[in-house]
């Protein structure tokens, strides 16, 4: 009996040591703090906070969804959605695993694959620990109600502003005015 409880004690302390070794960020608050750190340095807010894409991020609605989208030729118009825990307009109904899957594979719970303008291809190599920390942090955000527009198909008419790429008219030089000559 004393032997087996001694052994149990050893197992418990070995487990404790192992946990402590891998701990950084495993437990509740640490995990959320680690997620906040990653979200800040990856700068998810550069796309997901209202106003960020026009140079005026609204800090009071941090990560609550952009009103300005991206036009991707042939694919459509994509607006970075609300990442707060609001049920109707944010990630309130997504589980931590749903968020991790979307981050690493682009796949939403409804099966749609996110446009790669959301850099999920770059996030594919996030470790389990980091991806779950990000998801836990997002789940911890207070709900803010703000439904981002779209997405809209390439042939649809978007109802909100967007950024796009302008291709030069290289094929029609005759219709362009000649370049201004420097005055001697
Ligand atoms: C370059 C801009 C950009 C950056 C940076 C970015 N995202 Fe996104 N994100 C988007 C866009 C745009 C969408 C919507 C794409 C679509 O609808 O196909 C999106 C979609 C998402 C979704 C799916 C939400 C939904 O309701 O469908 C999640 C979750 C998400 N992003 C999390 C993050 C996190 C976390 C980070 C940082 C680690 C991040 N994003 C960084 C632009 C960005």
Boltz pocket constraint, residues with backbone or C-beta under 6 A from the ligand:
constraints:
  - pocket:
      binder: B
      contacts: [[A, 38], [A, 39], [A, 42], [A, 43], [A, 44], [A, 45], [A, 46], [A, 47], [A, 48], [A, 70], [A, 78], [A, 79], [A, 80], [A, 81], [A, 82], [A, 83], [A, 90], [A, 99], [A, 102], [A, 103], [A, 108], [A, 113], [A, 114], [A, 115], [A, 117], [A, 118], [A, 119], [A, 134], [A, 151]]
      max_distance: 6.0
